[in-house]
Amino acid sequence: MVGFTMYGYSEEDNCFELCRIMIDYKFQRQGFGRKALSLIIKEMSKNKECSEIYLSFDPENHSAKKLYEEFGFENTGIIVDDEVLYCLKI
């Protein structure tokens, strides 16, 4: 297994979210995260009710920040459980 993702609609938060995207350390920096993120956005965008996708990450994770911003995610300025909250407008 290279990694896994967890995403979907959160009833609790009333939004579409990417909860987890994890790539095994042996496979990092090989493009798997970028490909997975692309496929997740494509899949979630199929839902006509999905106009925004939210995710959060550790502010010290500069690789994640760079990747998410390359896909158009923007910082909301909100901190959730010590993580920065980003949003992609579809």
Backbone hydrogen bonds, N-H to C=O, Kabsch-Sander energy under -0.5 kcal/mol:
donor,donor_aa,acceptor,acceptor_aa,energy
4,F,22,M,-2.3
6,M,20,R,-2.4
8,G,17,E,-2.2
10,S,15,C,-3.5
11,E,9,Y,-0.7
14,N,10,S,-1.5
15,C,10,S,-1.2
16,F,52,E,-0.5
17,E,8,G,-3.2
18,L,54,Y,-2.9
19,C,6,M,-1.8
19,C,17,E,-0.8
20,R,6,M,-1.9
22,M,4,F,-2.9
24,D,2,V,-3.2
27,F,24,D,-2.5
28,Q,24,D,-0.6
28,Q,25,Y,-0.7
30,Q,27,F,-0.7
32,F,27,F,-0.5
35,K,31,G,-2.2
36,A,32,F,-2.7
37,L,33,G,-2.6
38,S,34,R,-2.1
39,L,35,K,-2.3
40,I,36,A,-2.5
41,I,37,L,-2.5
42,K,38,S,-2.1
43,E,39,L,-2.6
44,M,40,I,-3.0
45,S,41,I,-2.2
46,K,42,K,-0.7
46,K,43,E,-1.0
47,N,44,M,-1.4
48,K,46,K,-0.7
50,C,47,N,-2.2
51,S,49,E,-0.9
53,I,88,L,-2.1
54,Y,16,F,-2.3
55,L,86,Y,-2.0
57,F,84,V,-1.4
61,N,58,D,-2.3
62,H,60,E,-1.7
65,K,61,N,-2.1
66,K,62,H,-2.3
67,L,63,S,-2.4
68,Y,64,A,-3.0
69,E,65,K,-2.3
70,E,66,K,-1.9
71,F,67,L,-1.2
72,G,69,E,-1.2
73,F,68,Y,-2.3
74,E,87,C,-2.7
76,T,85,L,-2.8
80,V,83,E,-3.1
83,E,80,V,-1.6
84,V,57,F,-2.3
85,L,78,I,-2.4
86,Y,55,L,-3.3
86,Y,84,V,-0.5
87,C,74,E,-2.4
88,L,53,I,-2.5
89,K,87,C,-0.5
90,I,51,S,-3.1
